[in-house]
C-alpha cells in the first residue's frame, strides 16, 4: 500500500463523541485513510513520493459538507453587484449608482442578494430606483432567488407591459391597480420573461465562474456539497472539471422534478441515478412543494397577513404524492423544498404513504422547514425523514423583534416557530446543516456558528432570534459531518475519521467545539483534503 499523504502532529476529532482520538497522525492511500497512529510510525511509512504535512497541533475534523447548495446557478446568479450588505433603500441606490457609472453604454446591470427588508413598510418594486436606473436595463435578484426586480427599461426590452398567466401557480408579474408592472417578478416563470432577453455569458465564462466558486468553497473548509439542481450545463461542467482533476469538492447532485413531469420524465430521472464520475454523482431528485414566505408564495395552513401563501407549487398536490411513491419504489431518495407548514405536512404525509406501500428502504429529505407546528416535529424521526436546515437564513433575514418581512407576514405565533433546529433535533430528527448558497454565504464555519448563536452575521451585537432553538457546538459539527453522511446514505464510508473511510478532511487552526460561536467564522482553515488530495493549503503549513 503506497501512502500518498501523511498528516502529522494533529489533533484528530471524533464528531460523535466530541473528543480527540489518541492517535496524532494519519496516512492516506488511494483516497482512503489507511492508517491512524503516532507520528513516528506514520512518518516511517512515508517514502519520497508521499506528501508529508506537519500540522503543528492543528485540529483535523471529517470533511465539512454543505447539506444544501446550488454551485452552478450560484456562480451565475452572483455575477454583478452584491446588494446583500444593503440594509436600506439609500444604500441600495448608492450601490446601483456606482454600478451605473461603471457600466458600458447599453449594457445590462445585474445585482443579487437584495433583501426585501431594505424596503421597510413600502412594497417591493422598482420605483425607488427609477431615477438611478433611468434608461438602464437592470435585473436585481432578491436574496431568496425566487424573485427579482426589473427596471422599467428591462421590462420594456422584454415586452412585459402587463400581467401574464403561467402554469406555475405562484409565478406572477406583479402589477399595480392600473395593470402596469411594478417591476417585481415572482418565481422562475415570471423572471425568465426578462432574463431571456438579457445578454448571456459564454459557456466558457460560466464554467470558469463555477470553477472559481468551487475552489473558494474548498478554501472555506468544504469537502463536499449536496447539490440541489442539475439544470443546463451543470452535469457537463461537473464531468469536465472531474475529468481534468479540477473538481475540488465531492458533489451529490439531485436533478429537479417539476409540475408537469410525465411518466417518461419520471422514468428518465430514475434511469439517471448513479451517473457521475470520481467525485460527483447523480443521487436523488429535488422537488418543490412551495415558494417562499417573503414573497407570499409559500404554502401555509393559514394565509399570511396579506392573505397570501395559500397554494402549493404543484397545481394538484396529489400528483406530487404519486411521484414520491414512484420514486420511493424505485429506490430514489427525494429532497423537497417545503418552507410553509402546510407544505411540510404534505411532504411527510406523502412519505408516510410511500413507506406504507413499499417499506422503509429509502431516506427522504425536507429542505428549509422554516416554520412548523408541534405535531409535525416527531414525524421526522418516526419516518426517518432528514431535516435539512439553513440556520443563517434565520440569522440574516429575520429579526428577534419580528419587525422583518418574514415575521410580519407570518404573525407572532408562527414567527415564534422559526427554524426549529433544537426541537427537531430533540424530537429525533437527523438535522443536516447547509447554506443554500447563493441565498446565504457558503463558508461552513459561518453556517455552524449561525446554528449556535442565531444572530445577524453582520451585527453580532443584535439579540438572537429564538435562542432556545440553538444547537450546541458538537451538534453543529455533527450537522455538517456525520449527519450529512447519513443523509447521503454514506454513514459507513464518510462523516468520521477511521481506517477505511474516505480521506475527506478539514483542518482548522483550533478546536471548533471550544471556539466561541461568534469567533468561529474567523477560525483559519489550514488545509482541505478531498479523496486524499489537498484542494486548499494555507501557505503557513
C-alpha positions as CSV (number, residue, x, y, z in Angstrom):
1,X,0.0,0.0,0.0
2,X,1.6,3.3,-1.1
3,X,1.0,6.2,1.2
4,X,0.1,9.3,-0.8
5,X,-0.4,11.8,2.1
6,X,0.7,11.8,5.7
7,X,-0.6,14.3,8.3
8,X,1.5,14.6,11.5
9,X,1.2,16.4,14.8
10,X,-2.6,16.6,14.6
11,X,-5.5,16.7,17.0
12,X,-7.9,14.3,15.3
13,X,-11.5,15.0,16.3
14,X,-14.3,12.5,16.6
15,X,-17.6,14.3,15.8
16,X,-19.7,11.7,17.6
17,X,-18.1,12.0,21.0
18,X,-16.6,15.4,20.6
19,X,-13.2,14.1,21.9
20,X,-9.8,13.8,20.2
21,X,-8.6,10.4,19.1
22,X,-5.5,9.1,20.9
23,X,-3.6,8.9,17.6
24,X,-1.8,12.1,16.4
25,X,-1.2,11.2,12.8
26,X,-2.9,9.6,9.8
27,X,-1.9,8.3,6.4
28,X,-3.9,8.2,3.2
29,X,-3.7,5.9,0.2
30,X,-6.0,5.7,-2.8
31,X,-8.4,8.2,-1.4
32,X,-8.9,6.4,1.9
33,X,-7.5,6.6,5.4
34,X,-5.1,3.7,5.6
35,X,-3.5,4.2,9.0
36,X,-4.0,6.1,12.3
37,X,-1.1,6.0,14.6
38,X,1.6,8.2,16.2
39,X,3.9,10.5,14.3
40,X,6.8,8.2,14.3
41,X,5.1,5.2,12.7
42,X,3.2,7.3,10.2
43,X,6.4,9.1,9.1
44,X,8.2,5.7,8.8
45,X,5.6,4.5,6.3
46,X,6.1,7.5,4.1
47,X,8.5,7.5,1.1
48,X,9.9,10.2,-1.2
49,X,6.6,10.4,-3.1
50,X,4.5,10.9,0.0
51,X,3.2,14.4,0.7
52,X,4.1,14.9,4.4
53,X,2.5,17.8,6.3
54,X,3.3,18.7,9.9
55,X,0.1,20.3,11.3
56,X,1.7,21.5,14.4
57,X,-1.2,20.7,16.7
58,X,-4.0,21.8,14.3
59,X,-7.4,20.1,14.5
60,X,-8.5,17.6,11.9
61,X,-12.2,17.1,11.5
62,X,-14.1,14.9,9.0
63,X,-14.6,16.9,5.8
64,X,-17.3,19.6,6.2
65,X,-20.2,19.1,3.8
66,X,-22.8,21.7,2.8
67,X,-26.1,20.0,3.0
68,X,-27.8,22.3,0.5
69,X,-26.1,24.2,-2.2
70,X,-26.5,25.5,-5.8
71,X,-23.0,25.9,-7.1
72,X,-23.7,26.3,-10.8
73,X,-26.7,28.6,-10.6
74,X,-25.0,30.3,-7.7
75,X,-21.9,31.1,-9.8
76,X,-24.2,32.6,-12.4
77,X,-26.5,34.4,-10.1
78,X,-23.8,36.1,-8.0
79,X,-22.4,37.8,-11.1
80,X,-22.8,41.6,-10.8
81,X,-23.4,43.9,-7.8
82,X,-23.5,42.4,-4.4
83,X,-26.5,44.0,-2.7
84,X,-26.6,41.6,0.3
85,X,-25.0,44.2,2.6
86,X,-27.5,46.9,1.8
87,X,-29.9,47.4,4.8
88,X,-32.0,50.2,3.4
89,X,-33.0,51.8,0.1
90,X,-30.5,54.5,0.4
91,X,-27.6,52.0,0.4
92,X,-29.2,50.1,-2.5
93,X,-29.4,53.3,-4.6
94,X,-25.8,54.2,-3.8
95,X,-24.6,50.8,-4.8
96,X,-26.6,50.9,-8.0
97,X,-25.4,54.4,-8.8
98,X,-21.8,53.2,-8.6
99,X,-22.6,50.3,-10.8
100,X,-24.3,52.5,-13.4
101,X,-21.2,54.8,-13.5
102,X,-19.0,51.8,-14.3
103,X,-21.4,50.4,-16.9
104,X,-20.7,50.4,-20.6
105,X,-23.4,52.2,-22.7
106,X,-26.3,49.9,-23.4
107,X,-25.1,47.2,-21.1
108,X,-27.3,45.4,-18.6
109,X,-26.8,45.9,-14.9
110,X,-27.1,42.9,-12.6
111,X,-27.4,42.8,-8.9
112,X,-28.0,40.0,-6.4
113,X,-28.8,39.4,-2.7
114,X,-31.4,42.2,-2.4
115,X,-33.1,41.9,1.0
116,X,-36.8,42.9,0.9
117,X,-36.4,44.3,4.4
118,X,-34.5,47.1,2.8
119,X,-37.9,48.4,1.5
120,X,-39.2,48.8,5.0
121,X,-43.0,49.1,5.0
122,X,-43.3,50.0,1.3
123,X,-43.9,47.4,-1.4
124,X,-41.0,45.7,-3.2
125,X,-40.9,47.3,-6.6
126,X,-38.6,49.2,-9.0
127,X,-40.0,52.7,-8.2
128,X,-37.3,53.6,-5.6
129,X,-34.7,53.0,-8.3
130,X,-36.3,54.7,-11.3
131,X,-34.1,57.8,-11.1
132,X,-30.8,56.0,-10.7
133,X,-31.7,53.3,-13.3
134,X,-33.3,55.7,-15.8
135,X,-32.8,54.1,-19.2
136,X,-30.7,51.3,-17.8
137,X,-31.9,47.7,-18.2
138,X,-31.3,46.1,-14.8
139,X,-32.2,42.9,-13.0
140,X,-31.9,42.8,-9.3
141,X,-32.2,39.3,-7.8
142,X,-33.8,39.2,-4.3
143,X,-32.0,37.2,-1.7
144,X,-34.3,34.2,-1.9
145,X,-33.5,33.7,-5.7
146,X,-37.2,33.2,-6.2
147,X,-37.9,36.7,-7.3
148,X,-36.3,39.8,-8.9
149,X,-36.9,43.5,-9.5
150,X,-36.6,44.5,-13.1
151,X,-36.1,48.1,-14.1
152,X,-38.5,49.9,-16.4
153,X,-36.1,49.6,-19.3
154,X,-35.6,45.9,-18.8
155,X,-39.4,45.3,-18.8
156,X,-39.7,47.4,-22.0
157,X,-37.0,45.4,-23.8
158,X,-38.7,42.2,-22.8
159,X,-42.1,43.4,-23.9
160,X,-43.6,42.9,-20.4
161,X,-46.3,45.5,-20.2
162,X,-49.0,43.8,-18.1
163,X,-50.0,40.7,-16.2
164,X,-49.3,37.3,-17.6
165,X,-50.7,33.8,-17.0
166,X,-48.4,30.9,-16.0
167,X,-48.7,27.2,-15.5
168,X,-46.7,27.7,-12.3
169,X,-49.4,28.9,-9.9
170,X,-47.2,31.1,-7.7
171,X,-45.5,32.8,-10.6
172,X,-46.6,36.4,-11.2
173,X,-45.7,39.6,-13.0
174,X,-46.8,41.9,-10.1
175,X,-48.9,44.8,-11.4
176,X,-50.5,47.9,-9.9
177,X,-54.2,48.7,-9.9
178,X,-54.0,50.0,-13.4
179,X,-52.4,46.8,-14.7
180,X,-48.9,48.2,-15.1
181,X,-45.9,46.0,-14.0
182,X,-44.3,47.3,-10.8
183,X,-41.0,45.6,-11.6
184,X,-41.4,42.7,-9.1
185,X,-41.3,39.3,-10.8
186,X,-42.2,36.3,-8.7
187,X,-40.8,32.8,-9.3
188,X,-38.8,31.4,-12.2
189,X,-41.5,31.5,-14.9
190,X,-42.0,35.3,-14.5
191,X,-38.3,36.1,-14.0
192,X,-37.5,34.2,-17.2
193,X,-39.6,36.6,-19.3
194,X,-37.0,39.3,-18.8
195,X,-33.9,37.1,-18.2
196,X,-34.1,35.6,-21.6
197,X,-33.6,39.0,-23.4
198,X,-30.6,39.9,-21.3
199,X,-27.1,39.1,-22.7
200,X,-25.9,35.7,-21.6
201,X,-22.3,34.7,-20.6
202,X,-20.5,32.3,-22.8
203,X,-20.2,28.7,-21.8
204,X,-16.5,29.1,-21.1
205,X,-17.2,32.1,-18.8
206,X,-19.9,30.1,-16.9
207,X,-17.5,27.2,-16.5
208,X,-14.7,29.4,-15.2
209,X,-17.1,31.1,-12.7
210,X,-18.1,27.7,-11.4
211,X,-14.5,26.6,-11.0
212,X,-13.7,29.7,-9.1
213,X,-16.7,29.3,-6.8
214,X,-15.9,25.6,-6.1
215,X,-12.2,26.5,-5.3
216,X,-13.4,29.2,-2.9
217,X,-15.6,26.7,-1.2
218,X,-12.7,24.3,-0.8
219,X,-10.7,27.2,0.8
220,X,-13.5,27.7,3.3
221,X,-13.1,24.2,4.5
222,X,-15.8,22.4,2.5
223,X,-15.0,19.0,1.1
224,X,-18.4,18.3,-0.3
225,X,-21.9,19.6,-1.1
226,X,-25.4,18.2,-1.7
227,X,-26.3,20.0,-4.9
228,X,-29.9,20.8,-5.3
229,X,-30.2,21.3,-9.0
230,X,-28.8,19.9,-12.3
231,X,-30.1,22.3,-14.9
232,X,-28.4,23.5,-18.1
233,X,-24.8,22.5,-18.4
234,X,-24.4,21.6,-14.7
235,X,-23.7,17.9,-15.2
236,X,-21.4,18.5,-18.2
237,X,-19.4,21.1,-16.2
238,X,-19.0,18.7,-13.2
239,X,-17.9,15.9,-15.6
240,X,-15.4,18.2,-17.4
241,X,-13.8,19.5,-14.1
242,X,-13.7,16.0,-12.7
243,X,-12.1,14.5,-15.8
244,X,-9.4,17.3,-15.7
245,X,-8.7,16.7,-12.0
246,X,-10.0,20.2,-11.2
247,X,-13.1,19.3,-9.2
248,X,-12.2,20.3,-5.6
249,X,-15.4,19.1,-3.9
250,X,-17.3,15.8,-3.7
251,X,-20.8,16.5,-5.1
252,X,-24.0,14.7,-4.7
253,X,-26.5,16.0,-7.3
254,X,-30.3,16.0,-7.3
255,X,-32.0,17.0,-10.6
256,X,-35.4,18.7,-10.4
257,X,-38.8,17.1,-10.9
258,X,-41.2,19.9,-11.8
259,X,-45.0,20.0,-12.1
260,X,-46.0,18.7,-15.5
261,X,-43.3,15.9,-15.4
262,X,-45.0,13.0,-17.1
263,X,-44.3,9.2,-16.7
264,X,-41.5,9.3,-19.2
265,X,-39.9,12.2,-17.3
266,X,-40.1,10.4,-14.0
267,X,-38.6,7.3,-15.7
268,X,-35.7,9.3,-17.1
269,X,-35.0,10.7,-13.6
270,X,-34.9,7.2,-12.2
271,X,-32.6,6.0,-15.0
272,X,-30.3,8.9,-14.4
273,X,-29.5,7.9,-10.9
274,X,-25.9,6.8,-10.3
275,X,-24.4,8.6,-13.3
276,X,-21.3,10.6,-12.5
277,X,-17.6,10.4,-12.1
278,X,-14.9,10.1,-9.5
279,X,-16.1,13.0,-7.3
280,X,-19.7,13.5,-8.4
281,X,-22.8,11.5,-8.9
282,X,-26.5,11.9,-9.5
283,X,-28.2,10.6,-6.4
284,X,-31.7,11.8,-5.7
285,X,-34.4,14.1,-7.0
286,X,-35.2,17.7,-5.9
287,X,-38.9,18.7,-5.9
288,X,-40.5,22.0,-4.9
289,X,-43.7,21.9,-2.7
290,X,-43.9,25.7,-2.4
291,X,-42.1,29.0,-2.8
292,X,-41.1,31.5,-0.1
293,X,-42.8,33.2,2.8
294,X,-41.1,36.6,1.9
295,X,-42.8,36.6,-1.5
296,X,-46.2,35.2,-0.3
297,X,-45.6,32.0,-2.4
298,X,-45.1,29.5,0.4
299,X,-47.9,27.0,1.3
300,X,-49.3,27.8,4.7
301,X,-52.1,26.2,6.7
302,X,-53.5,29.7,7.2
303,X,-52.9,32.7,4.9
304,X,-50.2,35.2,5.9
305,X,-51.1,38.7,6.9
306,X,-51.6,39.7,3.2
307,X,-53.9,36.8,2.6
308,X,-51.1,35.1,0.6
309,X,-49.1,31.9,0.7
310,X,-52.2,29.7,0.4
311,X,-51.3,27.4,-2.5
312,X,-48.9,24.5,-3.3
313,X,-46.3,24.8,-6.0
314,X,-47.9,21.7,-7.6
315,X,-51.4,22.6,-9.0
316,X,-52.5,19.2,-7.9
317,X,-50.6,18.1,-4.7
318,X,-51.9,14.6,-5.2
319,X,-49.7,14.3,-8.3
320,X,-46.7,15.1,-6.1
321,X,-47.7,12.4,-3.7
322,X,-48.0,9.9,-6.5
323,X,-44.5,10.8,-7.9
324,X,-43.0,10.5,-4.4
325,X,-44.4,7.0,-4.3
326,X,-43.0,6.1,-7.7
327,X,-39.5,7.4,-6.8
328,X,-39.6,5.6,-3.4
329,X,-40.5,2.3,-5.1
330,X,-37.6,2.8,-7.5
331,X,-35.2,3.4,-4.5
332,X,-34.6,7.0,-5.4
333,X,-34.3,9.4,-2.4
334,X,-36.0,12.8,-2.7
335,X,-35.3,16.3,-1.3
336,X,-38.4,18.5,-1.2
337,X,-38.3,22.3,-0.8
338,X,-41.0,22.8,1.8
339,X,-41.0,26.1,3.7
340,X,-44.6,26.6,4.9
341,X,-46.2,24.4,7.5
342,X,-48.8,23.0,5.0
343,X,-46.1,22.1,2.6
344,X,-44.0,20.3,5.2
345,X,-47.1,18.4,6.4
346,X,-47.9,17.3,2.9
347,X,-44.4,16.0,2.2
348,X,-44.4,14.0,5.4
349,X,-47.9,12.6,4.5
350,X,-46.6,11.6,1.1
351,X,-43.5,9.9,2.5
352,X,-45.7,8.0,5.0
353,X,-47.9,6.8,2.3
354,X,-45.0,5.7,0.1
355,X,-43.4,3.8,3.0
356,X,-46.7,2.1,3.8
357,X,-46.8,0.7,0.3
358,X,-43.2,-0.2,-0.2
359,X,-41.4,-0.3,3.2
360,X,-38.7,1.9,4.5
361,X,-35.8,1.4,2.1
362,X,-35.2,5.0,1.0
363,X,-34.3,8.0,3.1
364,X,-36.1,11.2,2.0
365,X,-35.4,14.8,3.0
366,X,-37.3,18.1,3.6
367,X,-35.4,21.3,2.8
368,X,-35.8,24.5,4.7
369,X,-38.6,23.8,7.2
370,X,-38.9,27.5,8.3
371,X,-42.0,27.2,10.5
372,X,-43.8,24.1,11.7
373,X,-46.3,23.3,14.5
374,X,-45.5,21.0,17.3
375,X,-47.4,18.0,16.0
376,X,-45.1,17.9,12.9
377,X,-41.8,17.6,14.8
378,X,-41.9,13.9,15.9
379,X,-42.8,12.7,12.4
380,X,-39.4,13.4,11.0
381,X,-37.8,10.9,13.4
382,X,-40.6,8.4,13.1
383,X,-40.5,8.5,9.3
384,X,-36.7,8.8,9.1
385,X,-37.0,12.0,7.1
386,X,-33.9,14.2,7.1
387,X,-34.5,17.7,8.3
388,X,-32.2,19.9,6.1
389,X,-31.8,23.3,7.7
390,X,-30.1,26.6,6.8
391,X,-29.7,28.5,10.1
392,X,-28.1,31.5,8.5
393,X,-31.4,32.3,6.8
394,X,-32.9,32.9,10.2
395,X,-29.8,34.8,11.3
396,X,-29.5,37.2,8.4
397,X,-33.1,37.6,7.1
398,X,-35.2,37.8,10.2
399,X,-35.0,39.7,13.5
400,X,-35.5,38.8,17.1
401,X,-38.2,41.5,17.5
402,X,-40.1,40.2,14.5
403,X,-40.1,43.5,12.6
404,X,-38.7,41.8,9.5
405,X,-40.8,41.0,6.4
406,X,-40.8,37.2,7.1
407,X,-42.0,37.6,10.6
408,X,-44.6,40.3,9.9
409,X,-46.1,38.2,7.2
410,X,-46.5,35.2,9.5
411,X,-47.6,36.9,12.7
412,X,-46.3,36.3,16.2
413,X,-47.5,32.7,16.6
414,X,-45.8,31.3,13.6
415,X,-42.8,33.6,13.7
416,X,-42.1,32.2,17.1
417,X,-41.6,28.8,15.4
418,X,-38.7,30.0,13.3
419,X,-36.1,27.4,12.2
420,X,-36.8,24.9,15.0
421,X,-33.4,23.2,14.9
422,X,-33.3,22.4,18.6
423,X,-36.9,21.0,18.6
424,X,-36.3,18.9,15.5
425,X,-33.0,17.5,17.0
426,X,-34.6,16.7,20.3
427,X,-37.6,15.0,18.6
428,X,-35.3,12.5,17.0
429,X,-34.8,14.0,13.5
430,X,-31.5,13.9,11.7
431,X,-30.7,17.6,11.2
432,X,-28.3,18.5,8.4
433,X,-26.9,22.0,8.0
434,X,-26.3,23.9,4.8
435,X,-26.1,27.3,3.3
436,X,-28.4,27.3,0.3
437,X,-25.7,29.3,-1.5
438,X,-26.2,31.7,-3.2
439,X,-29.1,32.6,-0.9
440,X,-26.6,32.8,2.0
441,X,-22.8,32.6,2.2
442,X,-21.3,29.2,1.8
443,X,-18.4,29.1,4.4
444,X,-19.3,26.2,6.7
445,X,-17.9,27.7,9.8
446,X,-20.4,30.6,9.4
447,X,-23.2,28.1,9.0
448,X,-22.2,26.2,12.1
449,X,-21.8,29.5,14.0
450,X,-25.3,30.6,13.0
451,X,-26.8,27.4,14.2
452,X,-25.2,28.2,17.6
453,X,-25.7,31.9,18.1
454,X,-28.7,32.7,15.7
455,X,-27.6,36.4,15.4
456,X,-27.3,38.5,12.3
457,X,-23.9,37.8,10.8
458,X,-23.3,41.5,10.1
459,X,-24.1,42.7,13.6
460,X,-23.4,40.1,16.3
461,X,-24.4,42.6,18.9
462,X,-28.0,42.2,18.0
463,X,-30.1,39.7,20.1
464,X,-30.6,36.2,18.8
465,X,-33.8,35.1,17.1
466,X,-35.2,32.1,19.1
467,X,-32.1,31.4,21.2
468,X,-33.9,28.3,22.6
469,X,-33.6,26.8,19.1
470,X,-29.8,27.0,19.1
471,X,-27.6,23.9,18.6
472,X,-24.6,23.1,20.7
473,X,-21.1,23.3,19.2
474,X,-20.9,19.5,18.9
475,X,-24.3,19.3,17.3
476,X,-23.4,21.9,14.8
477,X,-20.3,20.0,13.8
478,X,-22.3,16.8,13.5
479,X,-24.8,18.6,11.2
480,X,-22.1,19.0,8.6
481,X,-20.3,15.7,9.1
482,X,-21.9,12.6,10.4
483,X,-25.5,13.8,9.7
484,X,-24.6,14.9,6.2
485,X,-23.1,11.4,5.6
486,X,-26.3,9.8,6.9
487,X,-28.5,12.0,4.7
488,X,-26.5,10.7,1.7
489,X,-26.6,7.1,2.8
490,X,-22.9,7.1,3.3
491,X,-22.5,6.7,7.1
492,X,-20.3,3.7,6.6
493,X,-17.7,5.5,4.5
494,X,-17.9,9.2,5.4
495,X,-18.5,11.5,8.3
496,X,-15.9,10.2,10.7
497,X,-12.2,9.7,10.7
498,X,-11.3,6.0,10.8
499,X,-9.2,3.5,8.8
500,X,-11.0,2.6,5.6
501,X,-13.1,5.7,5.4
502,X,-12.8,8.4,2.8
503,X,-9.9,10.8,3.2
504,X,-12.1,13.9,3.0
505,X,-10.7,16.1,5.8
506,X,-10.9,19.7,7.1
507,X,-8.0,21.1,9.1
508,X,-8.6,24.1,11.4
509,X,-6.2,26.2,13.4
510,X,-8.1,25.4,16.6
511,X,-10.9,23.3,18.1
512,X,-14.3,24.4,16.6
513,X,-16.0,23.0,19.7
514,X,-14.3,25.3,22.1
515,X,-14.1,28.3,19.8
516,X,-16.8,30.8,20.7
517,X,-19.7,30.8,18.2
518,X,-19.2,34.5,17.3
519,X,-15.5,33.8,16.7
520,X,-15.9,30.6,14.7
521,X,-16.3,32.2,11.2
522,X,-12.9,33.7,11.6
523,X,-11.1,30.4,12.6
524,X,-8.4,29.8,9.9
525,X,-8.9,26.9,7.6
526,X,-5.3,25.5,7.1
527,X,-5.9,22.5,4.9
528,X,-8.8,20.9,2.9
529,X,-8.4,17.4,1.6
530,X,-10.8,15.6,-0.8
531,X,-10.2,12.0,-1.8
532,X,-6.8,12.2,-0.3
533,X,-5.8,15.2,-2.3
534,X,-5.2,18.7,-0.8
535,X,-7.6,21.1,-2.5
536,X,-6.6,24.1,-0.3
537,X,-3.4,24.6,1.7
538,X,-2.6,27.6,3.8
539,X,0.9,28.8,2.9
540,X,1.9,28.6,6.6
541,X,1.8,24.8,6.7
